Amino acid sequence: MRKLFKHKAAVGLVVLVIILGIAVGILNAAKSDTTVFENAVNIVVTPVQKLFTSIGRDVSGFFGYFSNVDKLQNEIENLKTENAELKKEINENESSKLENEQLRQLLNMKKSTMEFELEAASVIARNPSNWYNTFTIDKGAADGIALNQPVVAAGNSLVGRISEVGTTWATVAVVSDSEHSAGAQVVRSGEYGICEGDSGLAADGNLRLSFVSKNANIIVGDTVITSGLGGIYPKGLVIGKIQKIRPDIQGISQYAVISPEADIKNLCAVFVIKNDFER
């Protein structure tokens, strides 16, 4: 009974709304050109239309939100791409500036170093498995490049030697390579020693001044050059500066850690000395 009563009450409410709508429609129809029926229908239907219009707007806004998110994401990706391209362009410009500066310094060096037969070369590749110890240049046997020829950078700074030669290319083993050695001399005191690559120091690009007596007159900051003795290098090429001094294992001599004068990691251009100094 209670359910039947509720059902009848709901039906009665709907009928009442319709009657009121018709009544209002009759009154408004008298004031307008619409018929009583049209006006009554519109009065009843208008709230329903308003409800569905509101829902439609909400749905449209919902999907529009995701559309705007997609557009925003695309704009972000485009900005990332533009940013990467700008960074690449900046890096290329910086690399060109560095190479131009090194070439200018090498040109000045060539003018002031008439006793050497120099061949200019560009660094074109580095070995990924041996990044700091070797690199490839764009000159080879066709240009008169041969094994063990010295390689230098601006300021007569020693870079290394030619370790492999192709027709139009060559590989350079740098001073910090574990197979490298050169007769050396401390400029300030005249002390002699041997500069050689050390696997423990190579990661930092440094090398070792060995066979130095325990009482040798060397200090941190001393400049070390090639001695021109017993090797492939002429006298006077700048190897680098002493960074640390350490006693050897036996304690009867000492060695020094040398930081190369040439900025080997950032080299873009070098000179190969084609004169024969091997003795």
C-alpha positions in Angstrom: 0.0 0.0 0.0 2.8 2.4 0.9 4.5 1.8 -2.5 1.2 2.3 -4.3 0.7 5.5 -2.4 4.2 6.8 -3.4 3.6 5.8 -7.0 0.3 7.7 -7.1 1.9 10.7 -5.4 4.6 10.8 -8.1 2.0 10.5 -10.9 0.0 13.2 -9.2 3.0 15.5 -9.1 3.7 15.0 -12.8 0.1 15.7 -13.6 0.2 18.8 -11.5 3.3 20.1 -13.2 1.7 19.6 -16.6 -1.5 21.3 -15.5 0.5 24.3 -14.1 2.5 24.4 -17.3 -0.7 24.5 -19.4 -2.2 27.1 -17.2 0.9 29.3 -17.4 1.0 28.6 -21.2 -2.6 29.8 -21.5 -1.8 33.0 -19.7 1.4 33.6 -21.7 -0.2 32.7 -24.9 -2.6 35.5 -24.5 0.4 37.8 -24.5 2.2 36.3 -27.4 1.7 34.9 -30.9 2.3 31.3 -29.9 -0.5 28.8 -29.5 -1.6 27.6 -26.1 -0.2 24.1 -26.8 3.2 25.3 -28.1 3.7 27.5 -25.1 2.7 24.8 -22.7 5.0 22.3 -24.3 7.9 24.7 -24.3 7.4 25.6 -20.6 7.6 21.9 -19.7 10.4 21.1 -22.1 12.7 24.1 -21.5 14.0 23.0 -18.1 14.8 19.6 -19.6 16.6 21.3 -22.6 18.5 23.4 -20.1 19.6 20.4 -18.2 20.9 18.6 -21.3 22.6 21.7 -22.6 24.5 22.1 -19.3 25.5 18.4 -19.5 26.6 18.8 -23.1 28.7 21.8 -22.2 30.3 19.9 -19.3 31.1 16.9 -21.6 32.5 19.3 -24.3 34.6 21.0 -21.7 35.8 17.6 -20.4 37.0 16.4 -23.8 38.2 20.0 -24.6 40.5 19.8 -21.6 42.2 16.7 -22.9 42.4 18.3 -26.3 44.2 21.3 -24.7 46.5 19.0 -22.8 47.5 17.3 -26.1 48.2 20.7 -27.7 50.2 21.8 -24.6 52.2 18.5 -24.7 53.0 19.1 -28.4 54.1 22.6 -27.7 56.4 21.3 -24.9 57.9 18.7 -27.3 58.4 21.4 -30.0 60.1 23.7 -27.4 62.4 20.8 -26.3 63.4 20.1 -29.9 64.1 23.8 -30.5 66.1 24.0 -27.3 68.2 20.9 -28.3 68.9 22.4 -31.7 69.9 25.7 -30.1 72.3 23.9 -27.7 73.8 22.0 -30.6 74.3 25.2 -32.6 75.9 26.8 -29.6 78.2 23.8 -29.0 79.2 23.8 -32.7 79.9 27.6 -32.6 82.0 27.1 -29.5 83.9 24.2 -31.1 84.5 26.3 -34.2 85.8 29.2 -32.1 88.2 26.8 -30.2 89.4 25.3 -33.5 90.0 28.7 -35.1 91.9 29.9 -32.0 94.1 26.8 -32.0 94.7 27.2 -35.8 95.7 30.8 -35.3 98.1 29.8 -32.5 99.6 27.1 -34.7 100.1 29.5 -37.5 102.0 31.9 -35.3 104.0 29.0 -34.0 104.9 27.9 -37.6 106.1 31.4 -38.4 108.4 31.5 -35.4 109.6 27.9 -35.6 111.5 27.8 -38.9 113.8 24.9 -37.8 111.0 22.3 -38.0 109.2 21.0 -41.0 105.6 21.1 -39.8 102.5 19.5 -41.2 99.2 21.0 -39.9 96.4 18.4 -39.2 92.9 18.4 -37.7 91.7 16.0 -35.1 88.9 14.0 -36.7 88.2 11.1 -34.3 88.9 9.7 -30.9 88.9 6.0 -29.9 85.9 5.4 -27.7 87.8 2.6 -25.8 90.9 4.7 -25.4 89.5 8.2 -25.4 92.3 10.1 -23.6 95.3 8.3 -25.0 94.9 8.2 -28.8 93.1 10.2 -31.5 93.1 10.3 -35.3 94.2 13.1 -37.6 93.4 13.8 -41.2 96.9 13.5 -42.6 98.8 10.3 -43.5 101.5 8.8 -45.6 100.3 10.8 -48.7 101.3 13.9 -46.7 104.7 12.6 -45.6 103.5 11.4 -42.2 105.5 8.5 -40.7 105.7 6.4 -37.6 107.1 8.1 -34.4 107.1 11.6 -35.7 106.5 14.1 -32.9 103.1 15.8 -32.6 102.8 19.2 -31.0 100.2 21.9 -30.2 100.5 25.7 -29.8 103.4 26.9 -27.8 105.6 24.0 -28.8 103.7 21.9 -26.3 104.3 18.2 -26.7 101.1 16.1 -27.6 102.7 12.7 -28.4 103.8 10.8 -31.4 102.5 9.1 -34.6 101.7 5.5 -33.6 99.9 4.3 -36.8 99.8 5.6 -40.4 97.3 5.2 -43.2 97.3 6.8 -46.6 95.2 9.8 -45.6 95.0 9.5 -41.8 97.2 8.7 -38.8 96.8 7.8 -35.1 98.5 9.8 -32.4 99.5 8.3 -29.1 99.6 11.0 -26.5 102.2 11.7 -23.8 100.1 10.1 -21.1 99.8 6.7 -23.0 101.3 3.9 -21.0 103.7 3.0 -23.9 105.0 6.5 -24.2 108.4 7.8 -22.9 110.6 10.8 -23.6 113.9 12.1 -22.3 113.1 15.1 -20.1 114.8 18.0 -18.3 113.6 20.4 -15.6 114.1 23.9 -17.0 114.9 25.7 -13.7 117.5 23.3 -12.3 118.6 21.3 -15.3 117.8 18.0 -13.7 117.2 15.1 -16.1 114.7 12.2 -16.0 112.4 10.2 -18.2 108.8 11.3 -18.8 106.5 8.2 -19.3 102.9 7.3 -19.4 101.5 5.7 -16.2 98.2 3.7 -16.3 97.4 5.0 -12.8 97.7 8.6 -13.9 96.4 8.3 -17.4 92.7 8.7 -16.4 93.5 12.3 -15.3 95.7 12.9 -18.4 98.8 13.1 -16.3 102.2 11.4 -16.7 105.3 10.6 -14.6 108.8 12.0 -14.4 110.9 8.9 -13.4 114.5 8.2 -12.6 115.0 11.3 -10.6 117.5 11.0 -7.8 116.3 11.4 -4.2 118.3 14.7 -3.8 117.4 16.1 -7.2 116.5 19.8 -7.2 112.9 19.7 -8.3 109.8 21.5 -6.9 106.1 21.7 -7.6 105.5 24.1 -10.5 108.7 23.4 -12.3 108.4 23.3 -16.1 109.6 20.1 -17.8 110.8 20.0 -21.4 112.1 17.3 -23.8 115.9 16.9 -23.3 116.5 15.8 -26.9 118.5 12.7 -25.6 117.9 9.1 -26.5 114.6 9.4 -28.2 112.5 10.7 -31.1 111.9 14.3 -29.8 114.0 17.4 -30.4 115.1 19.4 -27.4 112.9 22.1 -26.0 109.3 20.8 -26.5 107.3 21.7 -23.4 106.0 18.6 -21.7 104.2 20.2 -18.7 104.5 21.2 -15.1 105.3 19.3 -11.9 102.1 18.9 -9.8 103.3 16.4 -7.1 106.6 14.9 -6.0 106.6 11.4 -4.5 109.3 8.9 -3.2 109.5 5.6 -5.2 108.8 2.3 -3.5 112.4 1.6 -2.7 112.9 5.1 -1.2 116.2 5.6 -3.0 114.8 7.9 -5.6 111.7 10.0 -6.3 109.3 10.7 -9.1 107.0 13.6 -10.1 103.5 13.8 -11.4 103.4 16.0 -14.5 100.3 17.8 -15.9 100.8 18.2 -19.7 101.1 21.6 -21.1 98.9 20.8 -24.1 95.1 20.6 -23.5 94.9 17.2 -25.1 91.2 16.5 -24.3 90.1 19.6 -26.2 92.5 19.6 -29.1 91.1 20.3 -32.5 94.3 20.9 -34.5 98.0 19.9 -34.2 101.3 20.0 -36.0 103.3 16.9 -36.9 107.0 17.5 -37.0 108.3 15.7 -40.0 112.0 16.1 -39.2 113.9 12.9 -38.2 115.2 13.2 -34.6 115.5 9.5 -33.8 118.9 8.6 -32.5 
